[in-house]
Every structure is written in structure tokens, then in C-alpha cells.
């Protein structure tokens, strides 16, 4: 944001969609058409004395979006925030039906690969699937 930072005084607060929104004076440059901007972002920006970028997320440490105490707020990048809330998908150990190479597939990958071919077998590559088709076992 090219605008020089200005501290925003909170004039009023309302709730919507699980978060609190603030009316500020002066009007926040990123406020919506009703002049509202998320309270947790206003508080963090005032504390840091800078506008947060699109890539910076204000995270509520205790998970309570109504608790906007500065001790409960922290700034994370989008990727850090995603990693925190979306843990890695568990995988299943299996092996290629043709070459016996070990693989680790998510349940979604397993489902897609078994539907992808008529035999219902899972292959580590297109090459192994093609080789299987042209062997006696594939006919």
C-alpha cells in the first residue's frame, strides 16, 4: 500500500460473520462500503504502526475470534496460517502393481488412480500402466 500509515481511532464496533468490525477515524483505506474494517487488523496495524499487506494474516492464538486482546493476536504469512489450520493429509502406503515401487498416496489420489484405469490397479507412472497393458497379464 502506497499510503503513509496513520493511526486509526476506533469509533464503534459491530459484529458480523463471527468477527468484530470497527468504524475508524480517519476512515481506513481498506474499509468496505459501510466504512468497516476488521477490528483485529486495526488493532495490530496500530500496534505495529504500519498497514498490513495482503500476505499478512492476523491470527487469533486461542481460536476465539471475539478475543481481540493484543496478547491473543499474532501476524502470520498466508502460508504459515494455512499450514497451521490445514495439517498435511494422511497418506496410505502402497506399491505400483507393475514394478512394485513403494508409493505414498492420499485417499483422494488412491481413489482417482483406481478409477483412472479399467484394471483398477495403481501404477507409479503412465509408463508402468502402459507396460502392464501390453503384457499377458493386462489382456
C-alpha atoms as one frame of an Amber mdcrd trajectory, in Angstrom:
protein
   0.000   0.000   0.000   1.469   3.374  -1.019  -0.388   5.362   1.654   1.661
   6.568   4.654   0.449   4.958   7.863  -1.933   6.926  10.096  -3.110   5.577
  13.465  -6.845   4.882  13.397  -9.076   5.724  16.332 -11.836   3.165  16.834
 -15.192   4.981  16.912 -17.527   1.997  17.020 -17.596  -1.787  16.792 -20.128
  -4.217  15.322 -20.212  -7.999  14.862 -20.715  -9.864  11.608 -19.818 -13.365
  10.449 -18.002 -14.288  13.663 -15.655 -11.276  13.635 -15.832  -7.778  15.077
 -15.557  -4.849  12.670 -14.571  -1.287  13.520 -15.614   2.155  12.341 -12.416
   4.180  12.392 -11.462   7.811  12.274  -9.917   8.634   9.884 -11.590   6.120
   7.593  -9.320   3.123   6.959  -8.103   2.992   3.313  -9.203  -0.649   3.023
 -12.579  -0.316   4.734 -15.654  -1.667   2.977 -18.507   0.408   1.532 -20.020
   0.765   5.025 -16.746   2.108   6.436 -15.973  -1.102   8.360 -12.620  -2.887
   8.692 -11.803  -5.990  10.807 -11.073  -4.899  14.382  -8.201  -7.353  14.891
  -6.417  -5.899  11.846  -6.933  -2.298  13.038  -5.516  -3.165  16.465  -2.479
  -4.953  15.002  -1.799  -2.194  12.465  -1.990   0.456  15.203   0.412  -1.555
  17.369   2.904  -2.138  14.519   2.355   1.373  13.139   2.141   0.056   9.572
  -0.539  -1.227   7.210  -0.621  -4.994   6.857  -0.068  -6.402   3.385  -2.371
  -8.824   1.585   0.042 -11.639   2.539  -0.118 -10.864   6.285  -2.882 -12.519
   8.320  -3.780 -11.630  11.913  -4.246 -14.958  13.721  -6.218 -15.408  16.958
  -3.965 -17.714  19.022  -6.780 -19.138  21.173  -9.119 -19.617  18.187 -11.712
 -17.237  19.674 -12.373 -14.570  17.015 -14.139 -12.398  19.619 -10.974 -12.175
  21.757  -9.101  -9.231  20.221  -6.681  -8.764  23.122  -3.247  -7.928  21.648
  -1.720 -10.838  23.628  -4.017 -13.165  21.666  -3.131 -11.797  18.212  -0.134
 -12.553  16.020   0.781 -11.756  12.415   1.444 -14.747  10.158   2.077 -15.041
   6.437  -0.686 -16.690   4.406   1.386 -19.858   4.020   2.143 -20.060   7.779
  -1.553 -19.559   8.568  -2.599 -22.238   6.069  -0.066 -24.712   7.492  -1.404
 -24.020  10.980  -5.080 -24.615  10.086  -4.702 -27.233   7.318  -2.400 -30.003
   8.543  -0.982 -32.380   5.912  -3.348 -35.046   4.605  -2.522 -38.548   5.886
  -1.168 -40.925   3.269  -1.514 -44.652   2.600   1.488 -46.801   1.775   1.055
 -48.890  -1.361   3.116 -50.121  -4.283   2.986 -49.980  -8.065   1.180 -53.056
  -9.389   3.721 -53.461 -12.213   7.195 -52.537 -10.868   6.442 -52.830  -7.110
   7.862 -49.347  -6.405   6.632 -48.104  -2.999   4.294 -45.072  -3.066   2.527
 -42.854  -0.518  -0.916 -41.717  -1.706  -3.632 -39.635  -0.085  -7.118 -41.162
  -0.086  -8.068 -38.769  -2.904  -5.074 -39.820  -5.060  -5.862 -43.507  -4.397
  -9.486 -43.025  -5.494  -8.526 -41.105  -8.651  -5.858 -43.586  -9.703  -8.061
 -46.661  -9.261 -10.850 -45.036 -11.296  -8.449 -43.897 -13.991  -7.804 -47.330
 -15.494 -10.014 -50.315 -16.328  -7.912 -52.828 -14.396  -8.436 -50.994 -11.089
  -4.723 -51.344 -10.308  -2.476 -48.491  -9.184   0.668 -47.674 -11.129   3.504
 -45.300 -10.213   3.629 -43.833 -13.729   1.953 -43.835 -17.121   4.898 -45.876
 -18.335   4.184 -48.734 -15.893   0.471 -48.638 -16.735   1.259 -48.848 -20.448
   3.747 -51.706 -19.949   1.130 -53.609 -17.936  -1.416 -53.185 -20.767   0.917
 -54.805 -23.279   1.899 -57.823 -21.156  -0.050 -61.049 -20.949  -1.385 -60.010
 -17.541  -3.022 -56.882 -18.984  -5.098 -58.692 -21.583
